[in-house]
Amino acid sequence: MSKKVRLMFAYHDFLRGGKYFAARKILNLLSNKKISLGLDDDSWEVEQLAYELDLKVSYSRNYSGANVYL
């Protein structure tokens, strides 16, 4: 299964779980192919999902933010 399809399934799972901000971040990742994450809980969940799907994650120099690339 491709990474985009798995991201769509994760998007639906987040919606069913009531995690609307995390679902919105996944939708932005799918449309823009890149997303910037901060230090909030929703960003952390999306970052963990990115590691599970083996997406490229890069960090800022002081680790206060991350970029995820599709």
C-alpha positions, 0 to 999 in steps of 0.5 A: 500500500502506498504512503499516500493511501496509508496517510488517508487511512490515518486521516480518517482514523484521526477524524473518527477519534476526534483529533481534528487538528492532527487530521488537518495537518495530515490533509495539508501534508497530502496537498502540499507534500510538506508540513511544518510541525511545532511542539504541540500534541497534534504535531507530535502525533503526526510526527510519530505517524511520519516515522511509522510510514518512513517519511523524511523528517528534518528538525530545526537547529534547536529542535523546536520544530520539524518538517515532514516531507512526503 
